[in-house]
Amino acid sequence: MVFRPTDDATIRPDMPTTNLGTSSTLVADASPVRDFLLRFSVTGVGSCQVTSAKLRLFQVDSSDRGGDFHTTASNWSEAIVTWNNAPAAGPKTIASLGSVSTGKWFEVDLTSVVPGDSIVSLRVSSPSSDGAYYSSKEGANPPQLVLTLGPPASSNSHAPIFIDGNSGFTYANGVRSGSGTASDPYVISNWDIDLCQPGAGCGGSGIFVRNTDANFVIRNVRVRSSGSINTFSYYDADVYLYNVADGRVENSTLSDGRSGITVEGSKYVTLSGNNLSVQPIYMSSGGGGETQVAGPCMSIHSSTSIVVSRNTLSPCVNGMESFGTTGMVVSGNKFVQDGVYGLFLEGYGAASTVGALIEINQFGPGTDRGIEINDGANVTQTTISGNIFSGQGIDLHPPTIADCCPSNTMVYGLAQLSSNTITTDNLVNGKPIYYFEGCSGTSINGIPVGQLIVVNCMNFQASNLQIGGVIEGIVLSNVHGATIINDTLSNISRFGVLAFNSDHVTVTGNNITAGNGIQFYVSSNMLVYHNNFLGGGDFAGGAYQGMDYKGSYDSWDYGYPSGGNFWWNYNATDNCGGPQQEVCTGPDGIGDTPFGLDRYPLMKPYPVQT
């Protein structure tokens, strides 16, 4: 099989914003510095084995150094890539070329980074000031990626594998080949591992690797359970990687265990092309009761430079959870039928998600919340782009309020977002998600919006919007001055408007059909009036329509006689009038008794202004 690049381009730091994607040459040079990028889309391999992958480049100007080759992220296009926006080279040099001469083809062995159907993205540099010039895809002799395929390997049974340290990569532990280098990794492949073992019950991990820094790949492995799981540990997973570097898990089928893949305390790990599923597992909790103990299909904890790409997580109790990560890439995955959430960015500490790229994933159908950002989470320098949500979109989870010890306190604190990018090519139920951060004086009016999230902004206005079918309609975090007016927020499962740590926000003239209506946390000088709270949603039948946690100087009405809001479940009488409702000469359209925080609840829906 021979593939030509879909994209290639030279990039230059002395021309940092100039795109050179149409050039007929690709250049690797140290003076002036020039790197080049290549990307191939490999398809049609299927279940066959890639026995050889060779990159072929045609040299058009001799050099004493042909270049150093690195993998890189695939989120670039030759039409727009420049030095400033190009993805960084991976930390490992996967291959190098020495002296190259004009008019000849040169080959680079890429077998270690082409497992099968995949996107292959490379960045090439040179330490030599005698630059190497190659023909680009626009040139006379375009680059080629040449694959040699073998038949699908037979799968053989193997007991669960436990590897502790580099010395554990042995034939007895399922290693079929390799020496542990980047170009020749240890290969554990084509095994069928049953979590049920004679005399040991059913459970545990299928493959457990810890304390290693040798390069390895787990490929085309199946982990399953021939019986019901009856032994349990929170450290169980079909594949568990702990304190490892330079590992890959690819094209494997992982099911039936407590969790599919867990990566903890590790770096430079790639998880690609796997099929994962986790079903509920119930264990006796005493007294005749049972507890559901199954975890998510994938967990990434306290790890750096983890790539999660082209996996299918379905069905799962929950999709993927992550906390304490730096430089994580989650790209091209399918989160389908995944219970409460697809991707859960947990809290429990400072800087819980730093520098992540979450792109081109499918969330749903059958996945409740696509991305949940937990209370207490700190998400920074993260990009979310090109994702499709057919469920309830992005959940910026409100703080958990303790009901004891002491009461009325936040358990984990508020979620914190900073220096993030969420682009409008994220679609929820076919409409764009709008994310504003660090803005001032911004207004959106009457445009299609799937969800609206506003962070660290001043003097913001949202008017005449129609948002529906999501978990939260409008979310404000650290917003100072805003007006939410004349919006229709319908079929919202939880919060029509949710605000954290904000002030001087006016919410008026809106129709809200949501489980929890409007909720404020640690906010001040908030004004809520002339809204129609119409119930609905998933929580308590929509009974809890207004909440104000540790607010100060907030008002849920506009005084008398203007009044407050209409509440679908307010059932008091209207026989009196006046600021104290003590003049009982007839109705005035305002209930005779307050409703929660609203001193002057309206008896009928307020006509939304147009």
N, C-alpha and C positions, 0 to 999 in steps of 0.2 A: 504494500500500500504506500502510495506517495501523496503527500499533502504539501500544498503551497501555503504560505502564510496568509492569514486573513488581514493582518496588519503588520507593518514594519515602519520604523522611523529612526532617524538619527536625532539626538538631542544635544544641546550645547549650553554650558553655563554662561558663556559670553553672549549668548542670544537667548536669555532665559525665558522669554515669552513668545519666541518665534517657532512656529510649527514647520517642520521639514519633512512631513509625511509623504510628499510627492516626489522626493528626490530619487534618482535612479541608483544611488549608492548608499551603502551603510558603512559608517566609519567608527572605528575604535581607536582612540588616540589619547595620549597624555599631554600633548602640547601642540595646539590648544586642546583642552579636554573635550573629547567627544565620546559619547556612549551611543549604542544603538539598541533598540527594542525589537523583539520578534514575538508574534503570537500565532499559534496554530490551533485549529479546532479539529481534534481527532475524533472521528465517528466511524461506526461500522465494525469495530473490533469485537463487540459483544462479549461472549464468554471465552473467546480465544485468548491464549497467552501471548503477550508481546515478548518475543525472545530477543529482539534487537530493535533499537530505535536510533537512527543516525541522522544528525543534522548535516546537510551538505550545503556549503557556501562556495560561491565562485569568486575567486580573487581577481581584482582588477588593478591593484597597485601593491607591489611587494612590500613586505615588512618583516622586521626581525621578531615580531611577536604578533600572533594572530588574534589574541584576545583571551580574556578570562570570562567564563560563562556562569551566570547566576540565574536561579529562578526568581520570579517576581510576581506580584499580584497581577491579575488579569483585567483590572478595572481601568483600561485605557483604550484609546482609539487613535489610529494614525492620523485622523482628520484634525484632532485637536491637541494631541500630546505635545508638551513642551518640557524643557528642563524643570520648570517650576512645578508642574503638575504630574510629572512622571512618577510611577511607583518606584520605591527604593529597591535596590538589589538585595536578594536574600543574603544571609550571613555566610553561607557556605559557597565556595567555588566548586561547582560540580564538574567542570572540565576546563582545560586550557589548550590553546594552540601555540606552538612555537613558531619558527620561521615559516612564512608563507610567501609564495612567488606568483607573479602575474600569470593569468591565463589558465589556472588550474583549479580543480575542485578540491575542497578540503572537508574532511568529515570530523564531526564531534559526536562522541557516544553519549546519548541521552536516555539510554535504557532505564536507568535508575529513576527517572522522573516522568516516564510515560507508562503508567500502569495499564492503560486501556483507553476507552472512550473518555476524553477529558479535554480541557483547555490547557495548552502548554504555553507559558509566557516566560520570556527570557530577557535579561538585560546583560549586555556585553560591554566590558570596559578593557582598557589596556594600560599597563605601566610604562609602555614605551612611547617616546616622542616620535618614533617612526611609525605613523599611523597605518592601520590595516584597512583597506577599502574593499568592500564586497558589493556584488550586484544585488540590488533590492528587488522586490517583486515588480517594481516598475522598470527594472533594467532588463537587459537581454537574457540573463541567466538567473532567474529568480531562485531564492533559497528553497530547499526541499527538506521535508521530514520524511524519511524512508523507514517504514516499519516492516519487520519480518515477524510473521505470526506462526504460532504453533497451535495444535489442537487443545481444546479445553482439558485441563489436567484432571485426572481422576481424584475423587475425594475419598479420603481414608479416615477411619475412626481413630481418635486419639483421646487419651485421658486428659482432664484439665491440666493446663500448663502453668507452672510457677517459675518465674525467672527473677533471681535476686542478684543484681550486679552483672557486669559484662561477661563474667565467667559462666553465667547461666545460659548463654546462647549456645546450646549443644544439640547434637542430633537427638538425644533422648528427650529434649524439651521441644521437639518439633521443628528444629531448624533444618531446612532442606539444603541451603547453600549460603554463601556469603562470608565475608571477612570483617564486616562491621564498619567499613569505610563508606564515604558518601557515594562513591561510584560502585561499590560492591557491598551493599547492606546485607545483614543477616535476613534471610527470608523464611518466614513461617507461613506456609501456604497450603491450601487445599486439604484442610483437615475438617472432619466432622466431629465436634466435641459435644458430648452429652453431659449435662449437669447432674444427671442421675448416675451414681457410681455404686457398685456393690458394697454393701456394708456402711456406706456413708450418707445415704439418703439423697435427696434432690435439692441442690442449692449451691451456694458459693459462686466463684468466678470461673469462667471458661479459660481465659488467659489473663494472668496477673504478672505484670512486668514492673519492677521497681529498681531504683538506684542504678540506672544505666546511662551512659553517654555514647555508647556505640550506635551507629546507624542501623535501624532495623525496619522491616516492613512486615505487617500482618496482612495477608492478601487471600481473597477467595476462601475464607474460613466460614464455616457454619457453626454457631453455638446455639444449642437448643436444650430442651428438657423433655425426656420421654415420659415423665411422670409429673405429678403436682409438686410444686416447690414446698418442702417441709422443713428446711433449715434456713436460717436467716441471719444476716449481718448487714449493717448499713454500709459496709465496705464491699458488698457483693456487686458484681457487674459481669456481663458476658465478656467484656474486655475492660480491664482496669489497669491504667498506667499511672504510676506514682513515682515522682522524682525522676523522670526520664527526660532525655534530650534526643532530638533527631530521630523521632519515630513516626511511622505512618501506619494507619489502618485503612484499608481500601477494599472496595468491591466484596465486602463480606455481608453475610446474612446473620443477624444477631436478634434472637427472640427468646421469650419465655423466662428469662432471668429477672432479678429485681430491677436491674437497669441495663441498658444496652452497652454504652461506653461511658466510662468515667475517667477523666484526666485531672490529676491533682498535683500541684507543686511541680509542674513540668514546663518545658519550653521547646519550641521548634517542632511541634507535632502537627501532622496533617491527617484529617479524618475525611475521606472522600469516597463517594460512590457506594456507600453502604446502605443496606436496608435494615432498619431497626424497628422493633415492635416490643411493647411491654404491656401485658395484661394485668388487671388487678390481682393481687396476691393477698389472701386473707389468712392471718395467723390468730390462734386463740389468744384472747387477752384476759382469760380467767372469768369465772362466774358465768360461763356459757356464752360470752360475747366474743366478737372477732374484730381485729384491727386490720385495715388495709395498709400494707407495708411496701407495696411496689413504688419505685422511684420513677423519675422521668426517663425517657429513652436515652438522653445524653446529659452529662454533667461536666462542666469545666470549672475547676476551682483553683484559685491562687496560681495561675499559670500565665505564661508570656508567649506571644507569637504562635497562637494556635489557629490553624486554618480548618474550617468546617465547610466543606463544599460538596454539592451535588448528592447529598444524602436524602433518603426518604425516611421520615419518621412517622410511621403510621401502621396500625393504630397504637397510640401510647396513652398511658394514664395522664401524663403530661409530656410536652415535647422536649425542650432543652432548657437547663438552668445554668446560670453562669454568675460567678462573683469573684472579685479579686483578680481580674484579668487585665492585661496590657497588650495592645496590638492584636487583638483577636479579629479574625475575618470569618464572617458567616455569610456564605454566598451560594446562591443557586440551589437551596434546599427546599424540600417539600414538607410542610408541617400539616398533615391531614389527619382528621379524626384524633386530635391530641388533647382531649379533655379540656381542662380549664385554660391552659395557655400553650402557645407554640414556643416562644422564647421568653424566659423569665430572667431578667437582670436583677439579681438579689441585692439586698443592702447589707446590713450588719457590719459597717465599717467605712472608713474614708476611702475615696477613690476606688470604688468597687468595680467600675468599668472605665478604662482609660484607652483612648485611641482605637476603638473598635470600628470595623466596617461591616455593616449589616445591609446586604444588597441583594436584589433580584431573587428574593425568596417568595415562596407561595405559602400563605397562611390560610388554611381552610381549603375546602369546606369541612365542617365538623370540628373546627378548633375555635373555642369560645373567644378568648382574647389572643390576638396575634402576638403582640409584644407587651409584656407586663413589666413595668419599672417599679420595683417594690419600694414600700416606705423605708426610709433609711438609706436607700441606694444613692450613690454619688456617681453620676454618669457624665464624663467630660471628654472633649476632643473626639467625639464619636459621630460617624456619618451613617445615616439610615436613608437608603435611596432605592428606588425602583422595585419596591416590594408590593405584592398584591395581597390584600386582606379581603377575604369573603366572610369573615366573622365580625367581631366587634372592634377591630382596630387596635390602637395603642392605649394601654391602661397605665396612667400615671397614678399609682395606687395611693389612696389617702393613708394617713398614719393610723396604725393600730392603737386604739385607746384601751388602756388597761382598766378592768373593772375591780381591781384589787391592788393592794400592796405597793404604794398607796393608790387610791382610786383616781380616775380622771387624769392619768398621765400618759404621754406618748411612749410606746414601748421602744420603737426604733428611731423615731424622729421623722422629719420631713425628707422626702426625696429631693435631691439637689441635681440640677442640670446646668452645665456651663460649657461654653465653647463647642457646642454641637451643631450639626447640620442635619436637618430632616427636610428632604426635597419634596416638591409637589408631584413628582412622578410616583410617590407612594400613593396607591389608590385603595380606599376602603369602600366596598360596595359600589365601585365604579367612580367614586369622587375623590379628588385630591385631598391629602392631608396638608393643612397649612401650619407651619411652625415658624414663629417669629421669636428671635432672641436678640436682646440688646437694642431694640428699636425705640424710636421716639416719634410721637405724632403720627403713627401709622393708622390707617383706616381701611377696613374692607367692607364692602356694601353690595349685597345682592348677587354675589357670585357663587357658583357651585362649590360647596365645601363638604368634605366627608367628616373631618374633625378639625378643631382649631386648638392649638396649644401655643400659649404666649408666655415667654420666660424673660425676666429681667428687662421689662419694657416700661415706658412711661407714656401716658396720654394716648392710650390705644382705644379704638372704637370698632365694634363689630355690630353691623346692623343689617336687617332684612336678609338674614341667612336662613336656610332650611337644612338642618342637620338631623339625620335619623339613622337608626339601626346600629348604633355603636354603644360602647360601654360608658363613655363620657363624651358629651357634646363639645363643651368649651372648658378648657383648663387654663387657669391663670396661676403662675408661680412667680413670686417676687415682682408683681406688677404694681406700679405706683401711678394711679390715675387711669381709669378706664371706664368706658360706657358700653354696656351690652344692651342693645335696644331693638325691639320689634323683630326678634328672631323666633323661629319656630323650631323647637327641639323636641322631636317626636320619636317614640319607640326607643328611648334611651334606657338601657337596662339598669344603669345605676345613677350617674350624676348628670343632670342637665348642665349645670354650671358648678365647677369645682375650683376653689381658690385656696392657695397656700401663701402665707406670709405676704399678703398683699394689702393695699390700702387705697382709700379714696376711689372705690369702684362703685359705679351705679348700675344696677340691673333693673330694667324697667320695660314694660310693654311687651313681654315675651310670653308665648304659649309653651308650656313645658309639660311634656308627658314622659315621666322618668321615675324610676324606683325611688330615688333619693332627692329629687328636685334640685335644690341648691344647697351646697355645703361649703362653709368657710372654716379654715384652720389657721389660728394665730394671725388674724387679720384685723384691720382697724378702719374706722370711718367708712364702712360699707353701707350702701343704701339700696334697699330692695323694696320696690313698690309697683303696683299696677301690673303685676304678673299673674298669669293664670296657671296654677298648679293643678294638673289634670290627672294625676295619679299614674298608674301603670308601672312597668318595669318589673324586674326580677326580685326585688327585695321587699318583703313584708307587704306585698300588694300595693306598694307605693304609699304606705302610711307615713313614712318619715320624710316629709317633703322639705323641711328646712332645719339646718343645724348650724350652730355657730360655736366652734370650740375655741375658748380662750380669746374671744374677740373683744375689742374695746371700741367704744363710741360707734357701734354699729346700730343701724336702724332698719327694721323690717316693715316700715310703713312711712307714709309721707305726712303723718299728722292728720288732724281733723280740720276740715271735712274731706280732704282729698282721699284719705283712706290708705289701706295697705294692699293686700293681695287677695285673690280668690283661691280658696283651698278646697279641693274636691271632697275632702272628708270632714269639713267643718259643718256641724249640724246644730249650732245654737240658734236662738231666736233673734228677731229684729223688731222689737217693740218700742225702742227708745232711741234717743239721739243725744247730741252734745258731746263735748270733749271727754266727759266722764261717762257718757251713755246713761245719764241720770234723768234726762228730760223725756218722760214716757208718754208722749203725745202722738206717737205713730212711728213707723219705720223710716229710717234714713239711708237704707242700702248698706249699712255697716252693722255687723253683728254686735249684740249687746255685751258680749264677753270677749276678751282677747283669745287668740289662738296661738299658743306657743309664744314666739317672739313678736308676733304681729299684734299690735295693740288695737288695730282697726280693720279686722278682716272683712273683705267684701262678700256680700251675699250672692252676687251673680258675677259671672266672668266679665272681666274688664274688656271693652272693645279695643283690640290692638290697633294702634295708629298705623295709617298707611300714607 
